[in-house]
């Protein structure tokens, strides 16, 4: 398992979110809190265009977004 994947799973776990969850079914406060933790743990900032549920509706999509942002910085 990749380091990014493991770190992202830990960020989600810290916020009571399983990487197996459908993120569309999680309350917005939990998602926002998780996003803030991900930004802090990875030293990134999500651009507004990535902060839509269609881009981050499940773990694999969120992982892809994080990898994309990490490659852009």
Number of C-alpha atoms within 10 A of each C-alpha: 5 7 8 14 18 10 14 22 18 17 24 20 13 13 16 13 18 15 19 10 12 13 20 13 8 13 9 11 10 15 19 13 15 20 19 15 17 21 15 12 13 15 10 15 16 14 8 7 7 15 13 9 13 12 14 20 16 16 19 14 14 21 17 14 17 23 13 11 16 14 8 8 8
